[in-house]
Amino acid sequence: MGDCCGFPASPQFHSHHTGSTQRTHTCGGDGRGVHLPKSARRVRPLRTKLIAALVALLTVVCLVIGVISEFALGAFLTRQVDDQLHDTVSRSQMFTHGDHGQGNALDALGTTTGTIHAWTSGPAPHADILATEPGSHVPVTQPLGDADLAVLIGVPVDGQPRTVSLSGGEYRVLAISTDDGVELFGLPMDQANTTLVTVGSILGGVAAAAVLGAGVVGAFVVRRTLRPLDRVAAAASKVTELPLDRGDVALSVRVPVTDTDPTTEVGQVGYALNRMLGHIDNALDARKASETRVRQFVADASHELRTPLAAIRGYAELTRRSNGRVPPDVAHAMNRVESEAARMSTLVDDLLLLARLDAGRPLERSEVDLSRLVADAVGDAHIAGPQHRWRLELPGEPVVVPGDAQRLHQVLANLLANGRTHTPPGTTVTTRLAVAADGSAVLTVTDNGPGIAPELLPNVFERFARGDSSRSRAAGSTGLGMAIAAAVVSAHHGQVHVRSRPGRTEFEVRLPRTGFSQGRHNNGQGRAEKVNS
């Protein structure tokens, strides 16, 4: 009983199928899902952003402090070297130009190792440095090379200390003008530079440790602070797992009261979510009440229509049997009345069945031998559609499932009628029964017809779904066949899928199997059985 959904052929695809797109129909659902774009970018969590911002900010602060400290320390050490340089100049001039001055300026008391003394003007410019020879700890005066002397000659004579780079490193030099020419003194910057490097290393190590510690502590603090937000997200996730699209839903999920304090940002989110959930709960109750009234009306109307329709069919049949006593045009009209009454009775029966399934009325439960049921249904389809080629593939061992044999037979009859009605003559329709790896029974109905247009696929399992807007009745379709098949499969806790491309369309039904022993049904054949007709 019941008819299949009608989808007339399009230029490229046949009506009741679709190209390589799959749709899953779950219990009572509408088959619609949420599809994420393939190019969706991964968004970093808020806690990661906060921790990264904290670490980055602290790193910048430490870097600024370190750079400023290095510059300040460098300037301080340079001033110290300059003070020492001026002291060296004063001692040397007193030693060489005083009342009792004599000898080399580098021989003055207090002159440190690495001190430079040079005459950069006059007939014989030269430069000396107080340094120790290899293997000795006693500093002696040694001449500088010509390259270093050339650098020293270029130092401006303005009484201001300058930093120059010589072969021995950086030096702080001071050139002064005397009666004998331009005299230059210099002190090494090695100790100052070493101090800068040491202090810089210490600051870097301390900053790294501070950043690392701040990152660890910050991560702990951020996670603890955002823990209420996790609870809010958990509550929202629980709501997404509820079947809000069908059935009597008890939306009891709420955010804990401790996480709904309006004085905090997270509390505002939790409070708003609870208000939204309350509003949704009220809407679901209203929808449930409305659906219940509609189902009850459909069931009552369908039930009440069966009696007058039966009477109409009876009187029409009585008139047809007395064909000789009525005019031909009246006989034709009565035949049409009887035909339309039969079609209307089928529609009423289908509506009544869907109303009962929607109301959750339990189906009969018994052991159903799917192998025998499939064989019978394919045989019936062969009689109904002799212009099609029917193939049957059964496992050697019968497949038994729990369920309502009459309703499961109706599912298969609708699928086969769908393939017969909406494919051209000569199409091969293959029915295959197998057992999946997970133990479920898998029933497929495949044809090599033109296929279905992709835009029609989302509506295949909808009620009164048709592929044309005219709702043609040429095939006698009510548009409820696939909806009934999906509802019956869902009532058996199964799933129905459809996959299609031009030249191949497949409806797949998966049903959970029982724990019944299959041994008593075994006919001893271990290979698949193929029957062609």
Phi, psi and omega in degrees: 000146180106160182234164183266159180289137185263130177223101180292154185293145173256172182302329185250331186230151174278161194297313195265016181228178178214163177285142172010023176256141182246140176234134179252131178251117179258176188303111174071000185279171180261005174079357182273142181222177179257124182248124179272138178295144182296330183271014180298131182274149178283124181263132180288142179297157181297319181297324177295319178296318180295315180296317179297320178296319179298312181296318180296317179297315180295324178296317179296318179297313179297321180295316179296316179298317180296316180295315180297318179297319180296316179296316180295316179294321178298317179295321180295315180293324178296320177296321177299315179296322179296319177298317178296325180294317178296321177298319179297318179297316181296315181295318183295318180294321177295325182287325185261334185241008180285186181299326180244023184294143177194161174084188183278144181297331181286351180270000181294150180295141178087359178287127184268161179295138181096357179288139182250139173226131184213152169249115186258008177221173181099182184290334184224077178296140177204165181216139179233158178224141178272109185216163179263144177277158179302131180084004181229150178252005182262117180289140177226161179281128180230142180284148175270157180287170181296325181295316178294321179298323179295322178295317182292326180296331181279358180288129180296145178263082181229011178074009180252134178295144180231154176255125179232157178251118177248181181295336180266002180124196180274142180226150173257117187239156179219122180254128180233154180262128180236177179294333182269357181132199181268119181251140185231138176235149180210148177235144181288151178257013185301312183295319179297315180295320178297320178296318178298317180295318180296312180296321177298320178295318179296315179298320179296317179296316179296319179295319179297317178296321180294317179296316179297313179297319178296324178296316180295311180295320179297320178298318179296315182294316181296315179298319180293322181291323183270004180300321174299326178294326175296320179293324176296316178296323179296319178297318179295323179295321177298323180294321181295338180275351181279142178282074185289345184275357183203161172072183179269103186261126175261099183274080183263359182287131177217156174285137179305148183299327180296341182253021180237030179285115183294348181279351178245156181296313180295321178297325177296321178295315180296320179295316179295322179295319178296320177296319179295318179296322176297319178295318179296320180299317178296320179294322178294321177298318179294319179295319180298317179296320179294316179297322179298318179295319180294315180298318181295321178296315180298316180296314180295316181296317180297318180295318182289332181283340184296320182293309179296326178294320177297321178295317179300314179297322180295314180294323178294319179294321178298319178294319180298322181292335176261046186298330183287341184260004179235152179298155181300320181294325177292320178298319179296318180296320180292326175297319179293321177299315180297320180295314181291327177294321177296318178295319178295323178296320177298316179298317180297317178298319179296316179297319179295321178295315179296322179297320179292321178293320178297325180285355178076023178292133183293144175271167176292145181236120176202172177286123180246121176278098182296328181299312180292319181298317180295317180298317179295317183294319179294322176299317177297319180295325179295322178291319183287330182229071183293344181277353175262159175260124185248128179238144182227129178235116182238148174288157180296335181251126182304145180254124183246134177228157174276140177162192181262111185299321182294317181289321178294323175297324178293322177301309182294320179298321178294317179296317180292320177295325178298315179292327180286319187286325190248025172228151183288161176303146182092352179291141178266124178247119184250127176249125185232135177238131182210173177244124182284171181296331179276004177092354181280155177275132182241119179244124181236141173238114187238139174226160179256035178285184185296335181103184183237146176294136184303326183290346180270343186300317181300344183255006186301318185263012178276155179286140182059029180280130178221157181275352179234160181275349182277346180055055183297143178253019185299324181267003180073026185274141174261348182079015182247357185299310181289327177296319178294317179300314180295319181294319180293317179298318179296323178295338175266014179061035179246189181222150176231134181235160173222133176230142184205148168209163179304123180096354178202125175226135184224125169259129182238129178243128177245127180233137176291140179269163178271176174269014181297145177290132180270353188297322185289347178263354187290129178260009176087358180265131182254005181247163179287146180255130179241129179236122178253143176217000000 
